[in-house]
Amino acid sequence: MAMEDIFDGHVVFKLRLFCNNTLNFIKIFHFMIQFVLSCLLLLSIILWWVEAKYNFIHGIIMCLKKVCNWIKDQTTLKIDICKLLGFIVVLGVTGYLIFLLISYLYIPYFKSFIKVEDSAILLISKAENNSSLIGDWGTFGDFIGGTLNPILTFISICLILYTVYQNKKALDFNSEELNLSRIAHQKSASAQDELQKAARLQQVDNLFLNLITSLQYRQQEIDQLGSHLRDIYLKVFQDNPQLDIFERQKVILENAFIMRTILTIKSLLELIDKEVPNEKKFFYINVLKTQIKVELFQLLAVYGVDQRLISRSFLETYSFFDNLSSELFYQTGISETLNSVLIKEVIVRYYSKGCFGNLVWIDEYIEWK
């Protein structure tokens, strides 16, 4: 076997061995990467679970903040020792890395090309190797640039990320301030609205009280006329059974004293309908109904047939006639006598059950359609 063949076989064997070793190294490296990533993922899940259940990291951070604040408060100048220590640590680690870079990368190269003799810096000649000192120094310059550029780029990226973080923090702070300002304006506007509503309701209360006082005065004015209210009442409900509802209304309209009283009641109902909040309407209506005499309440039922008093929907919604009496006081002097005119000519023909709410006696005499 020729020497060339032996040499070629040896080279091929070395090449195959190198390829196999390379493949084995790649497999091992790939397995190591998967193992490290799996460990990191498992560690992240464990840290998340511990933090979610026990607030471990949050507790440590809060404890460190308390300690740092306590240390800061012990100094007159309020020096934040923790931040100062962090700056010193970062500066120290950076300085140490720079020291390692210079000591193990740059200085050995300098020693190969520079020597100091008699306080003079001389270049070491390597002419026997046919090498160029300028070329070597150019290569060394490329080496320095190649090592420093990634480091400086990394530092620049870190500074950019820190700047972005600070800007985001400032934007979040401004956003929070704007949100707080917006909430404060909303609360102020709500408070102003509440004050306006309270002032408006106070005006309504004053007007309502004045009208109630006027109603009481009108009813006293009628009482001072002796049997005048009785005469009107008998004309409407007893003396003339052949009259239709509009002729009965005419009897009421012709009496100035009773009409003034009814118009006062109408003003009170319109005030409640338009100005009083819905949740308080029942209260105002009940107050009003307690101030109206029984006779006038029955006359109101006649007057309100064609909605001269107030809308039918209002009467139904608030069951305005739910305490209407059916008794006639003047016919025989017996209070148990039922007023058939009120029932047959007024209630049955012109009103719905909703106007009377849960009035007890009315269902005994009326079959609602």
Salt bridges, closest charged atoms under 4 A:
ASP73 OD1 - LYS78 NZ 3.88
GLU117 OE2 - LYS115 NZ 3.19
ASP172 OD2 - LYS168 NZ 2.89
GLU221 OE1 - ARG218 NH1 3.63
GLU221 OE1 - ARG260 NH2 3.62
ASP223 OD2 - LYS293 NZ 2.22
GLU275 OE1 - ARG200 NH2 2.54
ASP306 OD2 - ARG308 NE 2.89
ASP322 OD1 - LYS289 NZ 2.70
GLU345 OE1 - ARG349 NH1 3.38
ASP363 OD2 - LYS353 NZ 3.92
